[in-house]
Amino acid sequence: MSEQEALWIEKSLQGDDQAFGFLVDSYQKPVFSLCYRMLGNSNDAEDAAQESFIRAYQHLIKYDRKRSFATWLLSIAAHYCIDRMRKRRLSTVSTDVLPAEIIADRNAPNPEREFRAQEQEIKIQNLLNDLKPIDRAAIILRYWHDYSEVEIADALGLTVSAVKSRLYRARQSLANAWINMEQVNTVNERRPYESSTI
């Protein structure tokens, strides 16, 4: 933890809302990113990120300064998203409304590349949606936030061996699903167009 971050936390504990605002500004993107990957759409992610910061503010007194603040904060966000997914029993999430970071820039020099990137993003999100909530959180923390297995265990309240097991199973599941999806796409692309008669 940086000295500046420690100072913001200390001031926040003393009731300085502006200091907590600096913490929000510092962690807004990673918290939103985690929530988006967990919940699958930007509206739910914005609500979840906001609620995560509210909960962090309310429970800041319980924060153990020996832990990484980022790990503690993302842990709050991950658990909140897992609870939401369980309550709503989300099995699939609509990708009709894409967040701003996925929508291609109209002035992009290579629209085809941007379109393919969007397609890839949607495919990845759909695969993530099929994972169990805790497995999804572990994968997101590992591959989108570069957390170690120890940090993931700390964030999700699991043992390191449980994290390793969950990551292994989730990677296998994602790889198999990706291969199946690509095979289906390849078969569909190879089908000759049916000729129509006038």
N, C-alpha and C positions, 0 to 999 in steps of 0.2 A: 504494500500500500504506500502510495506517495505521501509526502508530508502534507501536500495541499489537500488530498483526499481525506486524510486523518483530521485536518483542520475543519473541513466542511462537515464531517461527521460530528465532531465535537460541537461545532456551532449549531448544527441541526438538533442535537440533543438538548441544547439550551433554548430551543424554540425559534431559531433563526430560519425562517422559511426560504429566504434567498439562498442560504447555504445549501439547503436540501435541493433547491432548484438547480444549483450547479451540479449536484450529483445526478439529478434527472437528465440534465443536458449531456453529461458524460456517458451515461449508460442507456440513453433512449434507443439508439440503433440496435445494440445487441439484445436488449430486452424485447423490442418489437420483432426483431428477426426470429428469436426463439419462439415467441408467441405465434408468429405467422406460420412458421414451420410446424408447430404443434397443431394449430387449429385450422390452417388451410385457407383462410381468407383475411383480407386486410381489416375489415370492419370488426370482426371478432378479436383480431390481434390487437387492434388499437384499444378496445375495451379491456382486454386482458392485461396489456402493458400498463394502462392507467391504474387498474386495480392492483397490480403487482407493486407499483410505486406507492400507492396508498397504504398497502399492507406493510411495505418496508418502512414507511414513515411511522406508522402506528407501533411497529415492533422494533424500532431502531434501538431502544433501550436494551433489548435482548441480544443484539448483535455482539458476537465474540470477536474482539479485535485481533485475535490470533489467527482467525480465518481470513481468507481473501474476501473483500467486500463484494467483488464481482461474482464470486462463487455463491455467496450468501444471497445476493439479489437474484441471480438467475435460478437459484434453487426455489425461491419464492415464486417466481414466474412459472417455472416448470411444474411445480406442485399445483398451482392455481389452474393451469391449463389441463393437467391430468384430471383434476376434480371436475372441471367443466365438461371434459370429454366423457367422463364416466356418467355424469348426471344426464347429459343429453344423449348418451349412447350414440355418438357420432360414428358412423361406419364409412360414410363418404362425405366429402365436402364439395360444394359447388365451386367450379373454377370459372363461372361465367363472368364474375367481376374480378379482374386481376388488379393487384396493387400497382402503384405508380412505378415501382422499380422494375416491374416486369414488362410494362408497356413500352414498346419500341419508340424511340425518338423519331418523329416524322422527318427530321432533317438528317437522319443517319446516312452515312455514305454507302452502306451496304444493307438495304432493307431485307434481302433474302437471308443474310446471316442473322440479323436481328429476329426475324420471324422464326428461324430454326432454333434460336436460343430460347424464344418464348415457348415453343413446342416442347423443348427439352425440359424447361422449368416446370411446365404443367405435368409432364410425365413423371418427373421426380417427385413432385408434390403428391400426385395420385398414389405413387408407390409408398410414400411415407404414411399416407392416410390409412393404409392397410395394416400398418404395424400396431401392436398393442401400445397404449399410451406411455408406459414407462420405457419400453424399448425405443419408441420414437424419441423420447426425451434424451435417452442415452446416446442415440445416433446423432441427434442434432448437436448436443453438447460436444461430442467427440469430433465430428467432421465439419460443423459450421462454426464452432467456437474454439476448436483446438484444445479442449480440456483433456487432461490426462485421465486415466482410469481411476486414480486416487481422487481427483477432483470431482469426477462424476459420481463416485461412490459417496463422497461428502455431500454433494448437492442433492442427491436423490435418496439419501438415507439407506444405501445398500452396502454390502461388502464388496471389496475389490473383485473377488472371485465371481460374485453375482453379476457385476458389471461386465467382466470379461465374457461370461457366459451369454448374457443378454446381447452384447455387441456381436458376438460370433453368430448367434442365431438370427439376429436382425440382418446382419450382412448377408448371410446365406439366403434368407427370405427375399431380400431386395435383389440380390443377384439373380435368383431363379425367376422372380417376377419380371425383371428387366429382360432376361433372355427370352422368356415366353412372349412378352409384349413385342419384342423386336422380331421374333419369328412370325407372329401373326401379321405384323406390319409388312414384312417381306413377302409373305404369301399374298396379301392383299394387293401389293404393288405389282406383283408378277401376273396377276389375273388379266387376261386380255379384255379390252373394252368390248362390251357386247354391241354388235352392229344393230342399228335400228332401221326398220324399213319405213319408208314414207308412204 
